[in-house]
Amino acid sequence: MSPLPPPGPLYWFMHGLGRWVWPAFGGFDVSGRDNIPAAGPFLLISNHQSALDPFFIQTWIPRPVHPMAKSTQFASPLFSAVMKRCYAFPVRRFQVDPQAVRITLRRLAHGHPVHIYIEGERTWDGSLRPPRPGTVRLALKAGVPILPCAIQGAYDVWPRWDRRIRRGRVRVAFGTPFRLPQIHDRTEREKALPDAQATILTAISSLLDVSAPTARTDDS
């Protein structure tokens, strides 16, 4: 894999868009920015409330973030080009995607932060859903710091079942980074999966002031 180009004007424009624009539509409450690692790789793992989440969350990370995004977003050549210039890479949802795993591990190995939505898709009702086991397995394989992040209010301003964006205040909270054990053996990863799921869910739900959902055991 050839080295990725440094971030250009398009990246920084897209990166700052939410921070510049949303104050006119309700504004932000942001906490825990001191918890964001200043250097080195990490997994930014958050809940997913709205299609606006990338603009609401990544805008507060002072470094370029590499988001994992659903593969259908890359269908348009123009949109795909913009996504790639913003370091996004595709993942096929609801199935095992070895290529997305390889890209994630490669970018982490090069010292980049990667953003993954733990639920795998936007919530339908605003609640925190159980995590995708594949994401937790990836976190166990990577062994890098995990930065938990919670977003609230984004569902109220643009739920996935509506086409209209509303005004509203959005809260973004970054928790204390933590590590899961790095486990290369597949059998041992499966044994560690329930505890790892609970750890991640607790970290995110504590930022949301809600109870953690029951962990899931399949990839559906």
Secondary structure, 3 states (H helix, E strand, C coil): CCCCCCCCHHHHHHHHHHHHHHHHHCCEEEECHHHCCCCCCCEEEECCCCCCHHHHHHHHCCCCCEEEEEHHHHCCHHHHHHHHHCCCEEECCCCCCHHHHHHHHHHHHCCCCEEEECCCCCCCCCCCCCCCHHHHHHHHHHCCCEEEEEEECHHHHCCCCCCCCCCCCEEEEECCCECCCCCCCHHHHHHHHHHHHHHHHHHHHHHHCCCCCCCCCCCC
